[in-house]
Amino acid sequence: MARTKKVKASGKHKVGYGTNVRKKFVAVESKQRKKQTCPFCKKLGVKRKSAGIWNCKKCKKTFAGRAYYLDNE
């Protein structure tokens, strides 16, 4: 499955959903796949396991949070 720099991860949806929907999808998905800051140990190491379930690699805690990304700014 080839993806270009322009469409990124939304290339898997082809043209069926429209441009604006695919742009919003890329914004959410790219943010959720990045490592987040742990609310317990304050280190960058939290990854998303599933919708709302997060796991910190540093302090080994698993906790619930928001579905797509943690909001701890």
HUBEL-V245686 format. One record per residue. RES is the residue in one letter. SS is DSSP state (H for helix, E for strand, C for the rest). Layout:
res: [RES RES]
ss: [SS SS]
This chain:
res: [M A R T K K V K A S G K H K V G Y G T N V R K K F V A V E S K Q R K K Q T C P F C K K L G V K R K S A G I W N C K K C K K T F A G R A Y Y L D N E]
ss: [C C C C C C C H H H H H H C C C C C H H H H H H H H H H H H H H C C C E E C C C C C C E E E E E E E C C E E E E C C C C C E E E C C C C C C C C C]
